[in-house]
Amino acid sequence: MRSIPILDLKAQLASYRDRALIAMTEVMDSQYFIMGPRVNAFEAALGEWLQLSSAVGVSSGTDALLVALMALEVGPGDEVIIPAKSFFATAGVVARLGATPVFVDVDAQTYNVTEALVRPAITERTKAIIPVHLFGQTSDLGSLYQQPLTERPAIIEDAAQALGSQLRGQRTGHLGDLCCTSFFPSKNLGGFGDGGAVYGRDEALLEKIRILRVHGSKPKYHHHYVGGNFRLDALQAAVLQIKLEFLDEWAAQRRVNAHRYNEAFAALDLISPDRLTPPYARDQEEHVYNQYVIRTPRRDELQSFLRERGVGTMIYYPSPLHTQPCFSELGYVDGDFPVAERACREVLALPVYPELSVDDFQYIVDSIKYFFHS
Ligand SMILES: Cc1ncc(COP(=O)(O)O)c(C=O)c1O
């Protein structure tokens, strides 16, 4: 039987393996592991790729969000608006700072928050909004992105799954005040371990983040703030800088795979509310498809069927954030955010990685066809 994983990282290794080994050997020989020239060079390359003046490498996507909120001095008494459907980190960082996560429902097509969903949740205590660009598609906060910071809460984009995605021609990082991404290995730009970055338009906040990531000190041992150890390793930076060169190509191939699925499902007459709904893309060219997520009311059955046929799938995420036990004190109940809740019951991510072979792709499509037509 075949075995097709949800993500095959080994398949892309061939394209950069030799260069990564050389770069890692150079780091080892230099014995310069923390910050230093490798991190600076990667930050400059990432900033240039993003068409921003700079980017700040940090220890993970979670720490990117945490340090961004710390730079904004988010704390007890403050509210931060976040989608009810995201990875836990988006909510966890808010709670860890003693602030209150204020959940809002998501759009049924994109699974992202919108201006219409966010605006009614803004109060005098709202310090920040974190739109999550889920699965690789940018959240559209409409006119909120245009307003000056003095007239709205701060906007921290969570682009952990969406490095390089766009909204009407603008890359993430150019929309809010700060933007956070993750280099967790399964992300479109994945390292050999944990890593992340903060970038964006607000240079003053980025400078503060550079200080916060080294325990708030500048120069060393002179502490302006109580920061933390949020540093990116030189070894990660060395690998990430090489992989960055492939990022556009990989995203393009993910789009090709997504498009092929859409066409195949349409040709097989599988697209209907009682069968499956392919992911909605506002603009195919602006989506980076960290995940290709279909929805179907027969999700669990389909997942077991595909598992038996050797096809790996994932559920992002089986439960929404507002009903997680750790947030029970906030008083949310099942039914508060029906769109997010239903999505959690119906979504299923299929393999979309750039190196997915035509044969494997066909096998997945045939399996899904067999499931719905038999
Ligand atoms: C939407 C979102 N936010 C934040 C994170 C946290 O990133 P990391 O795992 O690098 O800490 C992730 C990672 O899965 C994510 O998907």
Ligand as a Chemical Component Dictionary entry (heavy atoms), coordinates in Angstrom:
data_LIG
# 
_chem_comp.id                   LIG 
_chem_comp.type                 NON-POLYMER 
_chem_comp.pdbx_formal_charge   0 
_chem_comp.three_letter_code    LIG 
# 
loop_
_chem_comp_atom.comp_id 
_chem_comp_atom.atom_id 
_chem_comp_atom.alt_atom_id 
_chem_comp_atom.type_symbol 
_chem_comp_atom.charge 
_chem_comp_atom.model_Cartn_x 
_chem_comp_atom.model_Cartn_y 
_chem_comp_atom.model_Cartn_z 
_chem_comp_atom.pdbx_ordinal 
LIG C1 C1 C 0 -1.489 30.541 13.514 1  
LIG C2 C2 C 0 -0.275 30.213 14.329 2  
LIG N1 N1 N 0 0.172  31.099 15.242 3  
LIG C3 C3 C 0 1.262  30.864 15.985 4  
LIG C4 C4 C 0 1.987  29.694 15.840 5  
LIG C5 C5 C 0 3.148  29.451 16.744 6  
LIG O1 O1 O 0 4.356  29.212 16.067 7  
LIG P1 P1 P 0 5.511  28.324 16.736 8  
LIG O2 O2 O 0 5.087  26.902 16.663 9  
LIG O3 O3 O 0 6.703  28.611 15.876 10 
LIG O4 O4 O 0 5.701  28.785 18.117 11 
LIG C6 C6 C 0 1.575  28.741 14.903 12 
LIG C7 C7 C 0 2.318  27.483 14.752 13 
LIG O5 O5 O 0 1.786  26.442 14.471 14 
LIG C8 C8 C 0 0.412  29.007 14.128 15 
LIG O6 O6 O 0 -0.036 28.121 13.226 16 
# 
loop_
_chem_comp_bond.comp_id 
_chem_comp_bond.atom_id_1 
_chem_comp_bond.atom_id_2 
_chem_comp_bond.value_order 
_chem_comp_bond.pdbx_ordinal 
LIG C1 C2 SING 1  
LIG C2 N1 SING 2  
LIG C2 C8 DOUB 3  
LIG N1 C3 DOUB 4  
LIG C3 C4 SING 5  
LIG C4 C5 SING 6  
LIG C4 C6 DOUB 7  
LIG C5 O1 SING 8  
LIG O1 P1 SING 9  
LIG P1 O2 DOUB 10 
LIG P1 O3 SING 11 
LIG P1 O4 SING 12 
LIG C6 C7 SING 13 
LIG C6 C8 SING 14 
LIG C7 O5 DOUB 15 
LIG C8 O6 SING 16 
# 
